[in-house]
Every structure is written in structure tokens, then in C-alpha cells.
Amino acid sequence: MSRIQSRFAELKAQNRAAFVSYIMGGDPDVETTLEVMRGLPGAGVYVIDLGMAVPDPMADGPASQHAGQRALAGGMTLRKTLDLAAEFRKNDDATPIVLMGYYNPIYSMGVPAFLEAAIAAGIDGLIVVDLPPEEDAELCIPAGEAGLNFIRLATPTTDDVRLPTVLQNTSGFVYYVSITGITGAAAANAEAVAPHVERIREASSLPVCVGFGVRSPETAAEIAKVADGVVVGSAIVNKLAEGASVADTLEFVRSLADGARRARL
């Protein structure tokens, strides 16, 4: 059982929703990213999504795009992102890390070399948003065979015909994108999300986490009532972009996590 599977099993037994936070590796610099990462579990984060910076992130909104640009300008690479995860693992062997991004840097490194390096760094799962299920032999299946969870995204436009294909090799959890469009584009709505979460649950036993458009403790709480987990990214990235200190950023994360936690009390 992977760290991701173990974490969701623990949370289910405790009737808690997972709070998942996304940060961009290397934004605004490696040292700050590592300091924030190390503080996330204490701020109530159960799973960390660690972004891989790429020049052309097609599904990212302005906040994540600019974060990636800042990271790249600072010399961030996939290797350095894995080194960052490995450094985090020296002090935390329990918190799952999901590497999130696009296929190009993985392809450039080579799949076998990447999988070996990712496992050595303590990565637990992958979200690669531009690899559809039709390309599962490219990375998804080799990753699963190597012991990594491959987490797929479902969206409001994933209909009942498409959903089984999306779910067929997915593991760890399903990431439901609450809105159509890019990250940070609109606010998530729990009432609109709930039927889609139930539809995914009927088709899969995997936990369903909801992301995109969660920016406040109140929204986190509402989503946590209908889903197995809440994902926040752009709102946290924006804090760092505004120049917030690590302590202030973690306090903001704690407020979001507390919102998700209170939803199940």
C-alpha cells in the first residue's frame, strides 16, 4: 500500500476529508519551497502536490503560470524538483508527495530514468495532465508497475461514456476538476460538484478529491462535505507571489485546512 493509499485509508477511518495543497517547486526559490513544504504537514496538509515547472503549462491559470516562470528563471529543473522532494523526505517519511505537471520534462529525461529518480526521491504519485488514457503505455502503466500511483483528472465534461476510460488505470485518488477552464479561473461550487463526485464514486472505489476554484476556508468546508478531499493551489501560490512570509503563507494554509476539517465535525 502506497503512502497515498495509507493516508486516505486513515482519513476514511477517522471520517476526515483530505486537505491537499499544491505548490510550485522552486517558487520563489528552492530554499523557500523547502521551508514551506516542511511546514505544510503541521499546517494541516495531508498530501502535497509538488509542481514541475514547464514553459508552456496549458491548463494553468496566471498564478501557476507565473510561478512556473519564476521557478524556471531561477534555474529550476525536473532534477532539482526531485532533489527538493528528496530533501523533504529526510525529515518526513509519512506525508505523500504527488508530482504534478506535464509530460515534456519527463519525456526529455526518459521514462525509465525518471521513474527510478522519482522513487529514489520519495515521490508517491504522478499527475501528468497532458497524457490522456490512450497513452497509458507511455507512462501510466510503467509508473504503476514501478509502485507509483497515477492520478487522473476528471472534469465536468467527462461524461458517462468517457469516465470508465479515464478511470481504468487510475490509482491513489481521482482528482475532480470543479470548473471548466484553467486553474484559478472561477470559484468552486459544492452544490454543482456533488452530483459529479457521486457519479465518480459509483464508477470507482477510489477517493475523489476536488480542486480548482477553492480559495477560502468557507469553500474548502463546503467541498469537504461532498468530497473525500479538497485541493488548493492558486490561492497558496498567490500568497507567495504577493511576498508573504513563509509563516504567513502557512497560517493561510492552516485556515484553509481548518475549514476542511470543521466540515466533518
Secondary structure by P-SEA (a helix, b strand, c coil): ccaaaaaaaaaaaacbbbbbbbbccccccaaaaaaaaaacccccccbbbbbbbccccccccaaaaaaaaaaaaacccaaaaaaaaaaaacccccbbbbbbcccaaaaaacaaaaaaaaaaacccbbbbcccccccccccaaaaaaabbbbbbbbccccccccccccccccccbbbbcccccccccbbbbcccaaaaaaaaaaacccbbbbbcccccaaaaaaaaaccccccccaaaaaaaaacccaaaaaaaaaaaaaaaaaccc
